[in-house]
Amino acid sequence: MIDKVEQMTTKGASTLAIKFGFMGIYGLLVGIIVGVLGFAGLESQGFNFLNHTLSELGTYGHSSLAVILNGGLFFGSLSVVLYCLSSLPHLSSPWESPFFICLALTFLALACMGLFPVNVYHLHVLGLKWFFYLGSLSAFLHLSLICFGQSQFSRWTGLLALIVLCSMMTFLYAPQLQLGLTEGDRPFYQEMVMQLPRPRLWWPALLEWIGLGSLLTWTSVLLFSQLRTKLRS
């Protein structure tokens, strides 16, 4: 009887952690959508995912709704951090702990981007830089767990993790190829705001959105996969 109660308590705690994760993803998406709708850049042009960055959505002065975007980044990311940390006592393998800790740090870096918008340039850039480094490491750890059979998630999640890894590594290291993608081949995370005119296809912006979008999609799939497993048990 005691064992049954403990199992029910553990299942309930784990399900609550998953709900925190879903709440976080929802908060992030709402903040981004509202930020896009309320964006008014230089010369009052609308938002374009091909040549406007996430950082510009949260720049005070560019949008009257920047506070909602930054609030969504901050509170939504912290909710996902709670999911990651709350999941640690309920993991099927101790080898999954580094992955969930790294994923928590990834979203903590994203929360810092909301707390310190690009108006606070150096802190914002630092958060953005570590968001991509830690996101890449999270995807690598997940792929390693799948390869060694230590993951509770299906192998299909590995495909999304590979997309996250490739997109984020490209964002970090493409400038080092000296292709002239930025002035002086500066890192993309230092190029979040660029005066007009700008290219129709601006690689720092596009790769930032691909990296963020693939991470949120991957995290959502992990949450759905984990929830389905809990409901079946």
ZIRASUL-V256990 format. One line per field, one symbol per residue. phi: phi as a letter, one per 30 degrees, with the letter a starting at -180 (. if undefined). psi: psi as a letter, one per 20 degrees, with the letter a starting at -180 (. if undefined). burial: 1 if it has 24 or more other ideal C-beta (glycine too) atoms within 12 Angstrom, else 0. A space follows every 50 residues. Layout:
phi = ???
psi = ???
burial = ???
//
This chain:
phi = .ddddddddddddddddddedddddddddddddddddcdbddihdddbdd bbcedddcddjdbdcdddedddddddddddddeddddedcddbdddeedd dddddddddddddddcdddcedddddddededdddddddddddddddcic cdcddddddddddeddddddedcedddhcidbdihdeddccdbbdddbdd ccdeddddddddddddddddddddddddddddd
psi = gghgghghgggggghhghhggghggghggggggggghjpnaqjkqrqpih jqrhhhhjophhpijhhgghhggghgghhhgggghhigikqipiiighgh ghhghghhhhhhhhhnrihmgghghgggghghghgghggghghggghjkj qiqrhhhhghhhggggghhgghihhiiljkhrpjlqqhijkippqqqqqh oohhgghghgggghghgghghgggggghghhh.
burial = 00000000000001101111111110111011011100101000001010 11111111100110111111111111111111111111011000010111 11111111111111111110000110111111111111111110110000 11100011011111111111110110000011000011111111000100 011111111111111111111110111001000
//
